Amino acid sequence: MDSITEQDIAHALDILGLTLPFTTEDLERAKRVQLYTWNPTRYAGLTNNPAQYMQQFRKAEDMTRTVEAAYALISAVFIPDDSGQ
């Protein structure tokens, strides 16, 4: 992975809806809320139009990956790794 910029961190915080300072509990809660909001299966009964459903489903899949990536980035930057002790 290339170097992480402040802009990357700001974007990840924005995706998760967090502002500094935050706790690990805030981070976990933000991840759960966003994953619930963008869960692709929530779009199953949204419409009877298959094309519109698939468009929303794909968007939800993309957002789920984005939320997971933002969480991983924020975790790597702000949560200390205690496994080296």
N, C-alpha and C positions, 0 to 999 in steps of 0.2 A: 504494500500500500504506500502511496506517495504521502508526502507531508500533509498534515491536517491543518487547515487554515482556520482563522477566526470566523470567516464567512461560513465554512462548513459547519462549525459548531453552532453558530447562530441559526443556520437553516435547520439543523437537527432539533434544536430547542424549539423553534417555531413549529415544526411538524408535530412535536409532542405537546405543544402548548405550555411549555415551561419557561420560567424566567429565573435568573440567578437571584438569590441563592435558592437551592432546592435540596431536599433530602433524598436518600435512596428510596424511601417509601413514596415520595412524590413522583419519582421517576418510574417506579413500578406501577403506580396507579395510573399515571399518564399513558403508559404503554398499554395497560389493560383497557382503558377507556377507548383509545384510538383503535386497538385491534377489535374491540366489540363494535365500534362504529363502522369500521370498514370490513367486517367479516363478510366474505363473498356469499355465504349461504343466506344472509339476511335479505338478499335481493330475489330470492326464489319466488315469492308471492307478490312482488312489486308490480308486475305488469303481465298482461297476456301476450304482449308483443315479443316474440323470441329475439328479434334483432336488438330491441332496446334492452331486454334482459341481459343479453350477452355483452353488450356495450358496458352496462353498469357492472356486471360481474367482472369483466376484465379490468375496469377501473378500480374496483375493490381489491382485486388481486395485486395490482400494481401498488396501490396505497398500502396494502398489508406488507409488501416487501419493503416499501419506503419506510414505514414505521419501524420495522425490525432493524433496518440499516441505521436509522437515526438512533434507536435505542442502543445498538452495538457501539456506535461512535461515541455517544455520550457516556456510556458505561466505561469504555476504554479510556476516555479522557479524565473523567471526574471521579470514578470509583477506584480506589487503590487496589492493587492486586496483592493479596496477602499470601499467595501460593509460594512465593519465593522464600518464605521464612521457614 
